[in-house]
Amino acid sequence: MRDIDAATLQTFGRHLSRCHCYQSSNRRKTGYHARFGVKLFHRYLIQLGVCANRPTPNRDNELVLVTAFRDWFRTHRGAAEPTLRLYYRGAAELLHALGEDVGRWRVQAVRKFLLDRASQCGATTTQKLITSLRAFLRYLSFCGEARDDLDLAIPAIAHWRLATLPRCLSGEEVNRVIAACDGSSPARLRDRAIVLMLSRLGLRAGDVAQLRFRDIDWRNGTLQVMGKGRYQVKLPLPQDLGDALLRYLERRPQVDHTDRVFLRGIAPFKAFSSGSGVSSVVKRALQRAGVESPARGAHLLRHGVPLDQIGLVLRHRSIDMTAYYAKVDVALLQQIAQPWPGVNS
């Protein structure tokens, strides 16, 4: 195993595309998780001293442009690290496929690359790839490296955002989830404060994970939150949420290495590395409450805020985005709908 290196990982990645084992035979599988997993395994072998820590070769400096693109988006657009990783991966794939001379790229080649990748993955992954490729091509145009119309070569896929009702919980189910966090242990007090913050203010999981002590204004009863694109907003701090926060902070483990409000419940006590930890808190609370829902993440609790406040609370810049949370309740309308004239009800 000491001979494993970056070339071995690249060979394994090429093997996945033609592998016939059960996990790889599905044509919708792209092998991304397997490639990512072996990278982590290789990193672990390096830490153990089994493999040598050799620098990863840079292919003729081709990723310099992609790195500059990522840094530009971080500086000028305030994109979060998960978004930057997504954009970087899509741009790097396009660069590997079409070559580093971006000035010679043509519309047909860009479109063919996307259609080939779309045939190997689902609609959600394709939509993310479309977003990252358009951003990268517009950046190249902005820098004068490529044609101005290359981003128009990226087609859109059929997707109707308002075609289905949002996945949400009823008021009774939300109360059950909150009640499932009752208890005096630091973990239960933390879970209650997190669930209340998500349901009362409609915050994103990442907002909760990144919350710091300086963001809480106890005197004026407000929370300062920085969302997407470094967009800051002050939100009111409801009484029940403020009480839950105080009870948690009284039992919160004393640590000096972070000023984040919420910590993991198992030693070593560290701040959540991302919003996935907050989503895990919601998943466990749903299980304890016995609430069944097709969606089990923190985003599930964002729905239900009154329409006159939802745009501010959810920090949407577009009314079209807010409209997603204001869809018609079909089940409720069926109770008052009148039969069509001439048709027996």
QUIJOQUI-V979926 format. One record per residue. N is the residue number from 0. PSI is psi in whole degrees, -180 to 180 (NA if undefined). OMEGA is omega in degrees with one decimal (none if undefined). D_FIRST is the distance of its C-alpha to the first C-alpha in whole Angstrom. Layout:
BEGIN
N,PSI,OMEGA,D_FIRST
N,PSI,OMEGA,D_FIRST
END
This chain:
BEGIN
0,-15,-179.7,0
1,-14,179.9,4
2,-5,179.2,5
3,130,177.9,6
4,-171,-177.3,9
5,-35,178.7,13
6,-37,177.6,13
7,-42,179.2,11
8,-38,178.1,12
9,-38,177.2,16
10,-40,177.7,15
11,-39,178.5,14
12,-40,177.2,17
13,-32,179.3,19
14,-34,-176.1,18
15,-32,-177.0,20
16,-21,179.7,23
17,11,-179.6,23
18,143,-177.3,21
19,15,176.9,24
20,169,-171.8,22
21,-43,-175.0,25
22,-22,-175.2,23
23,-4,-175.2,23
24,-21,178.4,26
25,125,-175.1,29
26,-16,178.5,30
27,-10,179.0,30
28,131,178.6,27
29,-12,179.7,25
30,11,-176.8,22
31,-45,-177.3,22
32,-36,177.8,21
33,-44,178.5,18
34,-41,178.9,17
35,-39,-179.7,18
36,-42,-179.1,16
37,-27,174.4,12
38,-43,177.0,14
39,-40,178.6,14
40,-42,178.1,11
41,-39,177.2,10
42,-38,178.3,12
43,-40,177.6,12
44,-36,176.8,9
45,-41,178.7,11
46,-35,178.5,13
47,-14,-177.6,12
48,7,179.0,11
49,-44,179.9,7
50,150,176.7,7
51,146,-179.5,10
52,80,179.8,13
53,140,178.4,14
54,143,179.1,17
55,127,-179.1,18
56,142,178.2,20
57,122,-175.4,23
58,92,174.4,25
59,34,175.8,28
60,22,-173.6,29
61,-25,-177.5,29
62,-3,178.5,28
63,-41,-179.4,31
64,-39,179.5,34
65,-39,177.7,32
66,-41,177.3,31
67,-38,176.4,35
68,-45,179.1,36
69,-44,-179.6,34
70,-38,178.7,35
71,-43,-179.7,39
72,-35,178.4,38
73,-41,-175.3,37
74,-46,-170.8,40
75,-22,-179.1,43
76,-9,178.6,42
77,32,-178.4,41
78,145,178.9,38
79,162,-176.6,36
80,-42,176.9,32
81,-39,177.4,31
82,-41,179.5,34
83,-40,177.9,32
84,-39,178.7,29
85,-47,-180.0,30
86,-41,-179.3,33
87,-44,-177.8,30
88,-44,179.4,28
89,-42,180.0,31
90,-40,179.9,32
91,-40,178.2,28
92,-42,179.1,28
93,-40,-179.5,32
94,-40,178.3,31
95,-36,-175.2,28
96,-39,-172.6,30
97,-8,179.3,34
98,162,-173.4,33
99,-12,178.3,33
100,84,-174.1,37
101,-20,179.0,38
102,-18,-178.6,42
103,2,178.8,42
104,144,179.3,40
105,159,-176.5,43
106,-43,-177.0,44
107,-40,-178.8,43
108,-41,179.1,39
109,-45,-179.7,39
110,-41,-179.9,40
111,-39,178.5,38
112,-46,-178.6,35
113,-44,-178.4,36
114,-36,177.3,38
115,-44,179.0,34
116,-36,-179.2,32
117,-29,179.1,35
118,-9,-178.1,35
119,-3,-175.6,31
120,175,-178.1,32
121,180,-175.8,35
122,-39,-178.3,38
123,-47,178.9,36
124,-39,178.6,33
125,-42,179.8,36
126,-39,177.2,38
127,-40,178.4,36
128,-40,177.6,34
129,-45,-179.7,38
130,-46,-178.1,39
131,-39,-179.3,36
132,-41,178.1,37
133,-41,178.9,40
134,-42,-178.6,40
135,-43,-179.0,38
136,-36,176.2,40
137,-35,176.0,43
138,-43,178.4,41
139,-40,177.4,41
140,-41,179.6,45
141,-37,-179.0,46
142,-6,-178.7,44
143,18,-178.5,46
144,-25,-173.7,42
145,175,179.1,43
146,153,-177.1,46
147,-22,-172.1,48
148,13,-176.7,48
149,-33,-179.5,44
150,-22,177.4,44
151,-12,177.7,47
152,-13,-179.8,44
153,110,-178.7,42
154,159,175.0,44
155,153,175.7,44
156,154,-179.3,44
157,119,-178.3,46
158,120,-179.3,46
159,103,-173.5,49
160,-32,-175.2,48
161,16,-175.6,51
162,-25,-178.5,51
163,157,177.6,50
164,146,178.4,51
165,148,177.6,49
166,120,-177.3,47
167,170,178.9,49
168,153,174.0,50
169,167,178.8,53
170,-38,179.7,55
171,-38,179.8,55
172,-38,176.9,51
173,-42,178.2,51
174,-36,178.0,53
175,-39,178.6,51
176,-42,177.8,48
177,-43,179.5,49
178,-29,179.1,51
179,-11,178.6,48
180,8,178.2,46
181,146,179.8,49
182,169,-177.5,49
183,-2,179.2,49
184,154,179.2,45
185,-36,-178.6,43
186,-43,179.5,41
187,-38,176.8,44
188,-40,176.3,46
189,-45,-178.3,43
190,-40,-179.9,43
191,-43,179.2,47
192,-39,179.9,47
193,-47,-179.0,44
194,-41,177.2,46
195,-39,180.0,49
196,-39,179.7,48
197,-43,-174.6,46
198,-34,-177.6,49
199,-37,-174.1,52
200,-11,179.3,51
201,33,-179.1,48
202,159,171.6,46
203,160,179.9,42
204,-39,178.5,39
205,-34,177.4,38
206,-43,-179.2,42
207,-43,-178.7,41
208,-33,-176.5,38
209,-2,-176.3,39
210,132,-179.8,43
211,164,-177.4,43
212,-37,-178.1,46
213,-14,179.4,48
214,-11,-178.4,48
215,119,177.2,51
216,94,-175.4,54
217,-34,-176.0,56
218,-43,-178.2,59
219,-3,177.6,60
220,50,-179.4,58
221,160,172.9,55
222,136,173.9,51
223,125,-175.8,50
224,137,174.8,47
225,114,-177.3,45
226,-147,-177.6,44
227,143,177.4,43
228,26,-179.7,44
229,32,179.9,44
230,114,-175.7,48
231,144,177.4,49
232,148,174.9,52
233,129,-178.0,53
234,148,177.8,54
235,145,178.9,56
236,103,-179.5,55
237,156,-175.9,56
238,-46,-177.2,58
239,-34,176.8,56
240,-42,177.5,53
241,-42,177.9,54
242,-41,179.8,55
243,-40,177.7,51
244,-43,-179.6,49
245,-42,179.5,52
246,-37,178.7,51
247,-43,-177.2,47
248,-28,176.7,47
249,-29,-178.6,49
250,1,-177.7,47
251,137,177.1,44
252,140,-178.9,41
253,111,178.2,42
254,150,-177.2,39
255,-7,-172.7,40
256,-1,-179.9,37
257,150,174.8,38
258,14,175.3,41
259,147,-177.8,40
260,-47,-172.8,42
261,133,-179.0,40
262,160,173.0,37
263,151,-175.8,35
264,-5,-177.8,36
265,136,178.9,33
266,146,-0.8,32
267,134,-174.6,31
268,110,179.7,34
269,162,175.1,33
270,155,175.2,35
271,132,179.8,33
272,-25,-179.4,31
273,-178,179.1,32
274,-13,179.8,35
275,-32,176.9,33
276,-37,176.8,33
277,-41,177.1,37
278,-35,177.2,37
279,-36,175.9,35
280,-43,179.2,38
281,-42,-179.9,40
282,-45,-179.9,38
283,-37,177.8,39
284,-39,176.9,42
285,-40,178.7,43
286,-43,179.4,42
287,-34,-179.1,44
288,-10,-178.0,47
289,31,-179.3,46
290,123,178.1,46
291,131,179.5,45
292,143,178.3,44
293,-26,176.2,42
294,136,-173.7,41
295,21,179.7,39
296,-178,-178.8,39
297,-28,-178.3,41
298,-21,-179.5,42
299,-29,-175.8,44
300,4,-177.8,46
301,-18,-175.9,47
302,149,175.0,50
303,-3,178.8,54
304,141,179.7,55
305,146,-173.5,58
306,-34,-177.0,59
307,-11,179.9,61
308,-12,-168.3,58
309,-37,-179.2,55
310,-40,179.3,55
311,-46,-174.7,55
312,-42,-179.1,53
313,-4,176.4,50
314,50,175.8,50
315,136,177.9,50
316,-17,-177.5,52
317,137,177.3,53
318,-24,177.6,55
319,-37,176.9,54
320,-41,178.9,51
321,-32,-179.4,53
322,-24,177.9,54
323,-29,-179.0,51
324,5,-176.2,52
325,38,-179.1,56
326,163,-179.6,56
327,136,174.8,58
328,97,-174.8,58
329,-42,-177.9,59
330,-39,180.0,59
331,-37,179.3,62
332,-31,-179.7,64
333,-23,-179.4,64
334,-22,-176.5,66
335,-4,-177.7,69
336,139,178.8,69
337,147,179.4,72
338,151,178.0,72
339,137,-177.5,73
340,132,179.8,77
341,0,179.7,78
342,131,178.9,75
343,131,179.9,75
344,NA,none,73
END
